[in-house]
Amino acid sequence: MGVLEIVSGIFMILLSVAIILLVMLQESSKGGGMSALTGDSYYNKNQGRTRDALLFRFTKYAAILFFVVTIAVYAIQKI
């Protein structure tokens, strides 16, 4: 096992812990499927600027980065 594989493994562990924490920090949507029927409210108009939207965005980018690193580690091992 090379140094690059060890470093990327540690990075994947840290990234997975970050994803878990980001998901745990998000508030659950209590409305279920009914939230689409509520119409235009102040909250819906500014939904992209809320704390939950920011956490969702960070979670999405962390998950994408996790998959890219996983595929890169797999490709490095095959070489």
Secondary structure, DSSP 8 states (H G I E B T S, - for coil): --HHHHHHHHHHHHHHHHHHHHHHHS---TTGGGGGGS-S-HHHHTGGGSHHHHHHHHHHHHHHHHHHHHHHHHHHHH-
